[in-house]
Amino acid sequence: MSQLSQARFQTAEEDEEARVSRVLTWLSLMAIVFLVAIGAKSLASSHLEHAATLWFFAGLVCVNLLVFWRTRNRNLNKSGMLGIVALLFAYLVTSGGESNTGPLWLYVFPPLVFYLTDLKTGTAMLAGCLVFTAIVFQFPELPFVKAEYHSDFKIRFFATITFESVFCYVLEASRRKARNELVGLAITHEQAARTDELTGLANRRDMQQRLTGEFVRYQRAGHHFSVVLIDLDLFKRINDEYSHTAGDAVLKQFAGLMRDILRQSDLAARWGGEEFLILLPDTSLLQALSLAERLREEVEQTEFLFQGRRLPVSISAGVCSITQSDSVEHLLKQADINLYEAKNAGRNRIAPRVRNRAAPVPGVKPS
């Protein structure tokens, strides 16, 4: 998976976590309201112990919510809520709640646990809850068990809760698979919108966005950057004499050559036709000139072959630094002027001329 894809998937995961946190916040508030209300009903029915226990759990939910609002720790919030709900259900199963209806609240658990955790963790937690419930049902004489359930209720309860658990598992697995497929499809379309189909380099749109970002970074923090505008010399002659297929092969081979030379932080784009633009972050004019000259020499020494025939390929380039411009538009205009000067001076050269080759480009080893 490319770095772009990884970043997009990570962003999608973060968005999902944010949505889960919002839902969990509302669920927590609803749980507090329900626990307080049911506790008040129990108090009115003279079930003082049951009312106090429900209010205690309402307090735990409230504390968990306040801790989340203060720390913004989503994992702690989810773990706390699941732990509170599990303890509450354990209490309801062992005590029976009111009129032995406590276990019925366990139906809330499967969709909640699968939504808040991954499928493996959710399955393990559900299995633990069902095993605990089975022990309570099977051994009502245990000291912590205060309720005894009819055999018909136990059979129907386990049949329905098992069906619900499997159903929730299938639905959540399908939801997550569909979400990942949609994210993957969105990434594919975004990459297609930002990538030149022939060379695999960035396209003009993507480069313009990166240039704008680098200019903002330069204005904010003073990080210099430079650009190299490249043109393949007499490229029309290659198309006319050797075919457009040969021209396409040259463009792809030249794109691969640039990838081998540039740093990971640099960006190469097909600017249009046989023109290419290289963005060099944190690079001075002298360093950019050095890199452009190295690329020119590499092209001159490389055999561009098509169907066994060597093609005459060379490049001309205009280099400009942001320190020589006051806007991205002016930067590109000056690079274009320099490219014109290089071509007008005989092609297969860089403009302005490299006067000092001693300054290396950061992260690029000299050939």
C-alpha positions as CSV (number, residue, x, y, z in Angstrom):
1,M,0.0,0.0,0.0
2,S,1.4,3.4,-0.9
3,Q,2.0,6.2,1.6
4,L,-1.0,8.1,0.2
5,S,-3.3,5.1,0.6
6,Q,-2.0,4.5,4.1
7,A,-2.7,8.1,5.0
8,R,-6.2,8.0,3.5
9,F,-7.0,4.8,5.4
10,Q,-5.7,6.3,8.6
11,T,-7.8,9.4,8.1
12,A,-10.8,7.2,7.5
13,E,-10.1,5.3,10.7
14,E,-9.8,8.5,12.6
15,D,-13.1,9.8,11.2
16,E,-14.7,6.5,12.2
17,E,-13.3,6.8,15.7
18,A,-14.6,10.3,16.0
19,R,-18.1,9.2,14.9
20,V,-18.0,6.3,17.4
21,S,-17.0,8.7,20.2
22,R,-20.0,11.0,19.4
23,V,-22.4,8.1,19.3
24,L,-21.0,6.8,22.6
25,T,-21.4,10.2,24.2
26,W,-25.1,10.3,23.3
27,L,-25.5,6.6,24.5
28,S,-23.8,7.5,27.8
29,L,-26.2,10.4,28.3
30,M,-29.2,8.2,27.5
31,A,-27.9,5.5,29.8
32,I,-27.7,8.0,32.6
33,V,-31.3,9.1,32.0
34,F,-32.6,5.6,31.9
35,L,-30.7,4.4,34.9
36,V,-31.9,7.3,37.0
37,A,-35.5,7.0,35.8
38,I,-35.6,3.2,36.4
39,G,-34.0,3.7,39.7
40,A,-36.6,6.2,40.7
41,K,-39.3,3.7,39.6
42,S,-37.7,1.0,41.8
43,L,-37.5,3.4,44.7
44,A,-41.3,4.2,44.3
45,S,-41.8,0.4,44.4
46,S,-39.9,0.1,47.6
47,H,-36.9,-1.7,46.0
48,L,-34.4,0.5,47.7
49,E,-31.3,-1.7,47.1
50,H,-32.1,-2.0,43.4
51,A,-32.6,1.7,43.1
52,A,-29.4,2.5,44.8
53,T,-27.4,0.1,42.6
54,L,-28.9,1.5,39.4
55,W,-28.0,5.1,40.6
56,F,-24.5,3.9,41.4
57,F,-24.1,2.6,37.8
58,A,-25.5,5.9,36.5
59,G,-22.8,7.6,38.5
60,L,-20.1,5.4,37.0
61,V,-21.3,6.2,33.5
62,C,-21.3,9.9,34.4
63,V,-17.7,9.7,35.8
64,N,-16.5,7.8,32.6
65,L,-18.1,10.6,30.4
66,L,-16.5,13.4,32.4
67,V,-13.1,11.7,32.2
68,F,-13.4,11.4,28.5
69,W,-14.4,15.1,28.1
70,R,-11.3,16.0,30.1
71,T,-8.7,13.6,28.6
72,R,-10.3,13.0,25.1
73,N,-9.0,9.5,25.4
74,R,-11.3,7.5,23.1
75,N,-10.0,4.1,24.0
76,L,-10.3,4.7,27.7
77,N,-13.8,5.9,27.1
78,K,-14.8,2.8,25.2
79,S,-13.2,0.4,27.6
80,G,-14.8,2.2,30.6
81,M,-18.2,2.1,29.1
82,L,-18.0,-1.6,28.1
83,G,-16.7,-2.5,31.6
84,I,-19.5,-0.6,33.3
85,V,-22.2,-2.2,31.0
86,A,-20.7,-5.7,31.6
87,L,-20.8,-5.2,35.4
88,L,-24.3,-3.8,35.2
89,F,-25.5,-6.9,33.2
90,A,-23.8,-9.2,35.6
91,Y,-25.7,-7.5,38.4
92,L,-29.0,-7.7,36.6
93,V,-28.5,-11.4,35.8
94,T,-27.5,-12.4,39.3
95,S,-30.2,-10.2,41.0
96,G,-32.9,-10.7,38.4
97,G,-33.7,-7.0,38.5
98,E,-37.4,-6.4,38.9
99,S,-39.6,-9.5,38.4
100,N,-36.6,-11.5,37.0
101,T,-36.5,-9.3,33.9
102,G,-32.9,-8.2,34.4
103,P,-31.3,-10.6,31.8
104,L,-33.5,-9.0,29.1
105,W,-31.2,-6.0,29.1
106,L,-28.4,-8.2,27.8
107,Y,-30.0,-7.8,24.3
108,V,-28.5,-4.4,24.2
109,F,-25.0,-5.8,24.5
110,P,-24.3,-7.5,21.1
111,P,-24.8,-4.4,18.9
112,L,-23.0,-2.2,21.4
113,V,-19.9,-4.4,21.8
114,F,-19.5,-5.0,18.1
115,Y,-19.8,-1.3,17.3
116,L,-17.3,-0.3,19.9
117,T,-14.7,-3.0,19.4
118,D,-13.4,-5.2,16.6
119,L,-15.2,-8.4,15.7
120,K,-12.7,-10.7,17.5
121,T,-12.8,-8.7,20.8
122,G,-16.6,-8.4,20.6
123,T,-17.0,-12.1,20.1
124,A,-14.8,-12.9,23.1
125,M,-16.7,-10.4,25.3
126,L,-20.1,-11.8,24.3
127,A,-18.9,-15.4,24.8
128,G,-17.8,-14.4,28.3
129,C,-21.1,-12.8,29.1
130,L,-23.1,-15.8,27.9
131,V,-20.9,-18.2,29.8
132,F,-21.4,-16.2,33.0
133,T,-25.2,-16.1,32.4
134,A,-25.2,-19.9,31.8
135,I,-23.4,-20.4,35.1
136,V,-26.0,-18.2,36.9
137,F,-28.9,-20.0,35.3
138,Q,-27.4,-23.5,36.0
139,F,-26.3,-22.9,39.6
140,P,-28.9,-20.7,41.3
141,E,-27.5,-21.8,44.7
142,L,-24.3,-19.9,44.3
143,P,-23.9,-17.3,47.0
144,F,-23.8,-14.3,44.7
145,V,-27.0,-15.4,42.8
146,K,-30.2,-14.0,44.1
147,A,-32.6,-15.0,41.3
148,E,-33.9,-18.2,39.9
149,Y,-35.2,-18.5,36.4
150,H,-37.8,-20.9,34.9
151,S,-36.4,-23.4,32.4
152,D,-38.6,-22.1,29.5
153,F,-37.2,-18.6,30.1
154,K,-33.6,-19.9,30.1
155,I,-34.1,-21.8,26.8
156,R,-35.8,-19.0,25.0
157,F,-33.4,-16.4,26.3
158,F,-30.3,-18.3,25.1
159,A,-31.9,-19.1,21.7
160,T,-32.8,-15.5,21.1
161,I,-29.6,-13.9,22.4
162,T,-27.5,-16.4,20.3
163,F,-29.4,-15.5,17.2
164,E,-29.1,-11.8,17.9
165,S,-25.3,-12.1,18.5
166,V,-24.7,-14.0,15.2
167,F,-27.0,-11.5,13.4
168,C,-25.1,-8.5,14.8
169,Y,-21.8,-10.1,14.0
170,V,-22.8,-10.6,10.3
171,L,-24.2,-7.1,10.0
172,E,-21.1,-5.5,11.6
173,A,-18.7,-7.6,9.4
174,S,-20.7,-6.6,6.3
175,R,-20.7,-2.9,7.4
176,R,-16.9,-2.8,7.9
177,K,-16.2,-4.6,4.7
178,A,-18.4,-2.2,2.8
179,R,-16.8,0.8,4.5
180,N,-13.3,-0.5,3.6
181,E,-14.3,-1.1,0.0
182,L,-15.8,2.5,-0.2
183,V,-12.6,4.0,1.3
184,G,-10.5,2.0,-1.2
185,L,-12.6,3.1,-4.1
186,A,-12.4,6.7,-2.9
187,I,-8.6,6.4,-2.7
188,T,-8.4,4.9,-6.2
189,H,-10.5,7.8,-7.6
190,E,-8.4,10.4,-5.8
191,Q,-5.2,8.9,-7.0
192,A,-6.5,8.8,-10.6
193,A,-7.5,12.5,-10.2
194,R,-4.0,13.4,-9.0
195,T,-1.9,11.1,-11.3
196,D,-0.9,11.3,-14.9
197,E,-2.1,8.0,-16.5
198,L,0.9,7.5,-18.8
199,T,3.9,8.2,-16.6
200,G,2.4,7.6,-13.1
201,L,3.7,10.9,-11.9
202,A,1.6,13.6,-10.3
203,N,-0.5,15.6,-12.7
204,R,-0.8,19.4,-13.1
205,R,-3.6,19.7,-10.6
206,D,-1.8,17.8,-7.9
207,M,1.4,19.9,-8.5
208,Q,-0.5,23.2,-8.3
209,Q,-1.9,22.1,-4.9
210,R,1.5,21.1,-3.6
211,L,3.0,24.4,-4.8
212,T,0.4,26.4,-3.0
213,G,1.1,24.4,0.2
214,E,4.8,24.9,-0.1
215,F,4.3,28.7,-0.7
216,V,2.2,28.9,2.5
217,R,4.9,27.0,4.4
218,Y,7.5,29.4,3.0
219,Q,5.4,32.4,4.1
220,R,4.7,31.0,7.6
221,A,8.1,29.5,8.5
222,G,10.6,30.7,5.8
223,H,11.3,27.2,4.3
224,H,12.7,27.9,0.9
225,F,11.9,25.7,-2.1
226,S,12.8,25.6,-5.8
227,V,11.3,24.3,-9.0
228,V,12.7,22.8,-12.2
229,L,10.7,23.1,-15.4
230,I,11.9,20.5,-17.9
231,D,11.2,20.1,-21.6
232,L,12.3,17.1,-23.7
233,D,14.2,18.5,-26.6
234,L,12.7,18.1,-30.1
235,F,10.2,15.7,-28.8
236,K,7.9,16.2,-31.8
237,R,10.6,14.8,-34.0
238,I,10.5,11.5,-32.0
239,N,6.8,11.3,-32.4
240,D,7.0,12.0,-36.1
241,E,9.9,9.8,-37.0
242,Y,9.5,6.9,-34.6
243,S,5.8,7.0,-33.8
244,H,3.7,8.2,-30.8
245,T,4.2,4.8,-29.2
246,A,7.9,5.5,-29.1
247,G,7.2,9.0,-27.7
248,D,5.1,7.4,-24.9
249,A,7.9,5.0,-24.1
250,V,10.4,7.9,-23.8
251,L,8.1,9.8,-21.5
252,K,7.7,6.7,-19.2
253,Q,11.4,6.0,-19.2
254,F,12.2,9.6,-18.4
255,A,9.7,9.5,-15.6
256,G,11.4,6.5,-14.1
257,L,14.7,8.2,-14.4
258,M,13.4,11.2,-12.4
259,R,12.1,8.9,-9.6
260,D,15.5,7.3,-9.2
261,I,17.2,10.6,-8.8
262,L,14.8,12.6,-6.7
263,R,14.4,12.5,-3.0
264,Q,11.3,11.1,-1.3
265,S,10.2,14.6,-0.3
266,D,10.5,15.9,-3.9
267,L,7.5,15.8,-6.3
268,A,7.8,15.3,-10.0
269,A,4.8,16.0,-12.2
270,R,3.9,15.9,-15.9
271,W,3.2,19.5,-16.5
272,G,1.8,19.0,-20.0
273,G,2.8,17.2,-23.1
274,E,6.6,16.7,-22.9
275,E,7.0,19.3,-20.1
276,F,7.7,18.2,-16.5
277,L,7.9,20.2,-13.3
278,I,9.9,19.2,-10.2
279,L,9.2,20.7,-6.8
280,L,12.1,20.6,-4.5
281,P,11.2,21.5,-0.9
282,D,13.9,22.9,1.4
283,T,16.2,23.5,-1.5
284,S,18.2,26.5,-2.5
285,L,18.7,27.7,-6.1
286,L,22.2,26.4,-6.2
287,Q,21.2,23.0,-5.0
288,A,18.3,22.9,-7.5
289,L,20.7,23.8,-10.3
290,S,23.0,21.0,-9.2
291,L,20.2,18.4,-9.2
292,A,18.9,19.6,-12.6
293,E,22.4,19.3,-14.1
294,R,22.8,15.9,-12.7
295,L,19.5,14.9,-14.2
296,R,20.5,16.4,-17.6
297,E,23.7,14.4,-17.6
298,E,21.9,11.2,-16.6
299,V,19.5,11.6,-19.5
300,E,22.4,12.3,-21.9
301,Q,24.2,9.1,-20.8
302,T,21.1,6.9,-20.8
303,E,20.1,4.8,-23.8
304,F,16.5,5.4,-24.7
305,L,15.6,2.4,-26.8
306,F,12.5,1.5,-28.8
307,Q,12.2,-1.7,-30.8
308,G,16.0,-1.9,-30.8
309,R,16.6,1.6,-32.0
310,R,18.2,4.3,-29.9
311,L,16.2,7.5,-29.7
312,P,17.8,10.9,-29.5
313,V,16.7,12.2,-26.1
314,S,18.0,15.2,-24.2
315,I,16.4,17.8,-21.9
316,S,16.5,21.5,-21.3
317,A,15.4,23.0,-17.9
318,G,14.7,26.3,-16.3
319,V,15.3,26.5,-12.6
320,C,14.0,29.1,-10.2
321,S,13.8,29.6,-6.4
322,I,11.0,31.1,-4.4
323,T,13.6,33.6,-3.0
324,Q,13.5,35.1,-6.5
325,S,9.7,35.4,-6.7
326,D,6.9,36.9,-4.7
327,S,4.2,34.4,-5.7
328,V,3.8,30.9,-7.2
329,E,2.7,32.4,-10.5
330,H,5.8,34.5,-10.7
331,L,7.9,31.5,-9.8
332,L,6.5,29.4,-12.6
333,K,6.8,32.3,-15.0
334,Q,10.5,32.8,-14.2
335,A,11.2,29.1,-14.5
336,D,9.5,29.2,-18.0
337,I,11.7,32.2,-19.0
338,N,14.8,30.3,-17.9
339,L,13.7,27.2,-19.8
340,Y,13.2,29.3,-22.9
341,E,16.7,30.7,-22.5
342,A,18.1,27.2,-22.2
343,K,16.4,26.1,-25.4
344,N,17.3,29.3,-27.2
345,A,21.0,28.7,-26.3
346,G,21.1,25.4,-28.0
347,R,19.1,22.9,-25.9
348,N,20.5,20.1,-23.7
349,R,21.4,22.6,-21.0
350,I,20.2,24.2,-17.7
351,A,19.4,27.9,-17.2
352,P,20.6,29.8,-15.4
353,R,24.0,28.2,-15.9
354,V,25.5,26.1,-13.0
355,R,28.4,28.2,-11.7
356,N,29.2,26.1,-8.6
357,R,28.6,22.3,-8.5
358,A,30.0,22.0,-5.0
359,A,26.7,22.4,-3.2
360,P,25.0,19.0,-2.9
361,V,21.2,18.6,-2.7
362,P,20.2,17.4,0.8
363,G,19.6,13.7,0.7
364,V,20.9,13.2,-2.8
365,K,24.1,11.3,-3.3
366,P,26.4,12.7,-6.0
367,S,26.8,10.4,-9.0
